[in-house]
Structures are given as C-alpha cells and as structure tokens.
Amino acid sequence: MKIVSLWSKVTLGLQMLIALILGVLVALIWPQFSAFYQFLGQAFISLINMVIIPLVFPVVVVAVAGVIGKKSFGKLLSKSLLYFFGVTTAITFIFVFASYYLGFGQGVNIGQAGASIDGITKSIQLDDFLLSFIPSNIVKSLSEGALLPIIVFAIFLGFGLGSLKEEKTQKAVELLQIWIEAIYKIVGVIVKLSPIGIFGFIAKDVATTGVDKLVGLGQFVAGTYLAYAVLALVIFPLIAFAFRIPYLTSLQRIWSLLTLAFVSGSSSVVLPPLLKDLKKQGYDEHVIDLVVPLGYTFNLEGAAVYFSVATIFIAHAYGIAFSVSGLFFTVLLLTLIGKTAATVPSGAIVVLLAAAPQLGLPVEGVALIFAVDFFVNAGRTALNVLGQVLAVSVIEKTEGNVVEESKSSKLAVRYS
C-alpha cells in the first residue's frame, strides 16, 4: 500500500518515463513474456478506443451549437472561425507535406519495415471522397467508428440545436456537457493507466527487437521540437508581421503563462489567468470572451504541428507511403479531428488513435510515440497558448481596436 501511495504522488510524466525504463529492463531480463507485455499494451489501446466516439461526437455538437447561438457576435464570430480554420489548415498542410518529403521518420526503427495500406490513402476518387463525408446511416457510421461522417453529422446536429430557442438550446447543451464531463472523467482514469500501456508496448518491442526503437523515439522528440521552433520563430512571426503586431512584445507579456503551460502540460490550467491578463492589457472583452474559449477548440496550432509530424513519422517508420491525394486527405482529416483535441495533459493520444485507422496506420506506432509524449506535450501546450494570444491580437487588429499603449508598456515591464 505504501508503494501505491508513493506512486500516486509521482507526476504522470515521470510515471511514463519510469514505465519506459522499467519496460526496457524487464524485457531484457525476461524476454520470454512478450505475449503478456503485448496484452498490457493492447488493453490500454482498447480502453482509449472505447471513449473516442463518445467524446468526439458531443464535443463537436456543443462547440457548433455554442457558436450558432452567439448571434450577437455575427461578424466577429465569422472572422474568428475563418482565421482559426485558415491558420490551422495551412499549418497542417505545411508540416504534413514538409515532414513527408523531408523524410521525417525514414529509416527509424519503431515499426516493422515494409508495412502497407490499402484503400483511401492510396487512390482517391473525388466524388467518392466527398460522398464519404455524408453519413447515409449514422448508426452504421457510429458502430463502425467512421469518424469523418460522424463529425459531419455532429456539425449538422450542433447547427440544429443552436438554431432552436435559446432555452431549448441551453438545456440540450447542458445535458451534453454533463456527458462530456463524465467521459473526461473516464479519460482521466485511462490516462492514469497509461504507464501500464507504455510499459507493455516498450517491453514487448524490446523483448522482440532490442533497444533500437528507443533511439528512434529520441529522434522523434528532437524532430518535433525542431518543427515547434519553425512555428514559433518563423510562422507565428510572419502572421504577426502581416497584421502589424509586435510579436516579441506579445511574447514577453505572457512569458510567465507560457512557462506555466510548458511545465503543467495543460493549456486549460492557463485559461483563467490568460483571460484576466489579456483584459488587463486593454483588449476588448467581447473579443477575448469569444476568441479565447472558441480557440481552445478550433485554434490549437501547437497540436496541429504535433499531429502532422507524428502521423508522418509513424507512416515512415512503418514503411508506409502516401500518394499526393493521400497527403491531402491526411491534411483534411487531421484538421477536422484536431478540433476535438482535449485540453488535458496527453489528450493528444485520443486524436492520433482516432486518425490512425482512417489513414491505415498501426495503433502500435501511436502507442510507442505516446511513451515520449510527456516531452513533446510541454512544447505543444505552450504553443497552443501562444496561438490564442496571437489570434486575439489579430482579431482585435482587424476590428480596428488598438490596445492601450500605457497598459501594454506596464505589462511589458511586469513580464520582463
């Protein structure tokens, strides 16, 4: 009992690191138990798969219903959504294609070389591709876990709910939010079990193929942070320059919040102080109250980079090739599914596991890179928060408002 009590006091990230190390050591000592190790890993994956659809569906419905219900924001709402989708789609496009053609993950040993995929990512007919979005039978789509048609139906249902009288919309949304909270509780329990899953997958792989895969995971972490650096030092500054926003000054003002996001690994932890600080900086409250909460669903640039490079890394590591049309499909799928990413530590595994079957990728590859998610999650989360601040600045600028210089200069001093 004392060991269990001590283990519960260790942070999840450290637990996953310990599990990774134990997985290596145990597998080297007892490689004959590889079937049991695999069972532990597969059980964890099955638990995650269990909650994907029950989580994604209501999250999309609530997000869309809330947007439709904000009729008073009209132009501001449309502008925000256009920015969110435009930027995240562009970022996903850049990093999917760049990662693929630069060969990120090629020659890395975390999977079985020569794997292949059949179906939609190999050859796509445009009409069949577009028709596949429309669920002819939503019950069938739900039972098969066909995510794209489920998301399309959720968008239409959210639109329908948001178009009802306000009191009816509110009741429906409240019920869905209760459901979402319950699913998040389940996800929280499953994520706490992630060290067991990581132990199982790492132990199984080391027992059957040796320790080479650990080197590959290190390369994944290094490559992901290189991609993060491109976003923070190239793409974000270009967006800021296009809208004449002082990027370095904005970065300086929220540096303490970015540090909090990096250390905690959860952008939701930063939400309350972020809203408070942006209002202190002189931004319009209507802009902040709409753009920031909405951005937590639709504007996760750090996650967009991560999903892109992780997907391509897994594909290359398993020797899977994509056609150009397959890459476009990947961009579209990641853009849509990425909007459902949970703002909890390590919640990205839900999105990657949802995308993997649609792209023909092995879920084992997702599980393996999840072993080092603690390291890449920190940078991903900080960039998500920075993206929210940049979005507020851009929308504020396009609205013709100017942040009060006196407040800005004081805050610049406070965060220096």
Steps between C-alpha positions, in 0.01 A plus 500: 500500500788735578641447149160580346475814711848615395428420134183712507705801609730475196401715202355322198790604278752352743288185533513454121877550500540243779271261311714541187819420691342206684364368172851489356656339806227240553499403132876452499478275806181309411452518120296177505193686629457714186140376450403629845669833437306531174174423683559793738563738211201383296270527803600864543436575131158334521408719797593815306308385192198441723460872575597660167155520338311572828738793553543642150130501406361713788804731501433597137124537559550728800766709325283560193180559702683757711631678194161512326339628816725806516301691241589836655865450408427438131790655312749440783405135516535446125834679497631291790398169343649601165830581670500181708432265212720688257805504727471145638433355154799685355724385786383141463559515124851641540615248759335194347656562158835623637531204739411255226732632231785565743469137606433555871508153657652316204744233609386527861440169671177517700290289266512213257649611168303444185153545649235594250157659492209450271206719416439867529853630548627314194248606239220749552217575260382854569127424491535192722728696729246780548206260529683312774454807721121464492364228731228310315442310824629675812439193717719295266767772502496504880528123524787491250680796656507691168612830645458744210128433437444505877660845522289623206181377669612659829550834320148485355352398835686784671363740240148368562528535876655845474211615279234412759366739760768596747348317796466176301855529370628562851329189638637277226850644531496458878411131464778450245746683723414266786569208264831656392605553862422136575705383199787726609491329838535165322780638281672623815494151649624342175783752467605413857538143375720612211826402677376138495425523128835661427678237708324228301581638155860591579565166672345306212706685240827478690439129567446430130722754319749643750560859617533666158150646524601723790742681269215551254279650772779743587518605136124558503526734801788696343323530164174610662671780691668611180151528348381692808791742453396562138149583617612731781790671322382511138127446445364688802729802436388505135133508605578776751692697236212470253263657753759745639503344845814537721568128538795520741312742725198268508730210582659693782166595657383142540834330563402390852179343370690318225734366767201381704352330194835337417550366852140391568444352154139624503377810319176489702701586812602826332150596382383703804820707542525543122152652479581727795835618363371569149226720645760683709700562183207699363352256248126521441315266738256388229791391282672319786187324629423361156839442339685334788243237607414429136870478419547228760299276266573638153841667527761255630802576283748313717281191483465543122879482463522199730223304325662568163855397584390207719279356226770520236766370740290188571429448130868520405610288796266223385599536135159637395485720189235762422396631162449876454124450532565297815698789647215741425261260669736487800498880523121512488456220753751645748349848462153371587595253772747744650210728590387238752832483685448497874672775701625253762857372537582234238151523350655497151513121503120496458529698177789297360331170578182628333693602188723193473239247376364752248852532352592134523764561768570240771377606844813341644699785347281754676547317829877500459534873438257556787777361720686829447190721486598656832795667330322628188180595685672785682594687182170418332302649788706819521453559126125444531485780757722729293270436204199619701674827584599555138142429390361758743754754373412433136122515553536811714707664224248415230223642717677834492574507873836603641635371830573779745870576479529594868365162611712320248822664610426431867433135428815477289697615804310262732582193290862591432 
